[in-house]
């Protein structure tokens, strides 16, 4: 899911069921989103991810997203703990 405003896209959700993980589905979906966003005139893509989500961090770094910010304690977990959100950007031009 994404949101396009002027020339910026924000990726809101990328998810795979546990049994579908590690098959390249998130990579393909993210690449398709980037491609269609660029075709619509987007110049940059933003997303945020939990700081402890190692698989997602690896994916976004491998797709040349750049870490540009942090929201401390942004995610509230069911057990009452919090986790920072890391903000990433990819320039398309």
N, C-alpha and C positions, 0 to 999 in steps of 0.2 A: 504494500500500500504506500502511496506517495502523495505529496501535495506540491503543486507547482504554483508559485507566486512570482510574477514577472519573470526574472531569469534565474531564480533559485528553486531547487527542488529539495524537499525534506523527505527522507525515507522514514516512514512512521513505523512500519512493521516488516520484518523478515522472519519467518518461522517455518520450521519443518517438524513434523512429528518425530518422536525419538527413533522409530523404526526406519524413517527416511533420511536420517542424518548421515553424514559422511559419504554422500553419493554425488556431491556437486550440485545439488538442486538449488541451494541458497546462492551459490556463485552464479549459476546460470540466470536465476531470477534477478539478482542484483545487476548483472551485466545487461540484461534486457531492459531493465528499468533505466539504467544509465543511457543506453542507446536511444530509447524512445524519448527520454527527457531531452537529450541533446537535439534530437530531431524537432522537438517542440520549441527549441530556442533557449533551453537552460544553459547557463554558463557555469553553474556550480551545484554540487549535491552535498547536502548535510545529513548527518544522522547522529544519534546518540546510542550508546551501548553501556551496559553495566561494566564497571571496571574489572569485575571478576569473571567475565564471560570470555574465557580464553579462545574458544573456537571462533566466535564472532570477531574478536580482535584480530586473530590471525587472518581471517577472510578479508576484513576491510584493509588491513595493512598490505596484504598481497595484491589488492586492487588499487593500491597507491592512494588511499585515503590518508589525510594528514591530521594528526591530533591537534586540535585548535582550542580546546577548552575543557573545563571540568565543572560539574555541578555537585558539590559536596553533599553527601547524604541524601541524594535525590530519590533513590529507589528505597521504598519501605518494604521489607520482607515480612512474611507471615509470622516469623518468630520474633518480630519486633526490632531486628537489626536493620541497619541501613547500608547502602552501597552507593558509591559515587557513580555518576553518569559521566562518561567521557564523550566529548563532542568531536566529531570528525568531519572533514570537508574534502571533497575532490573537485578540483577545477577541471572543467571540460574544454576550456579554450586555451 
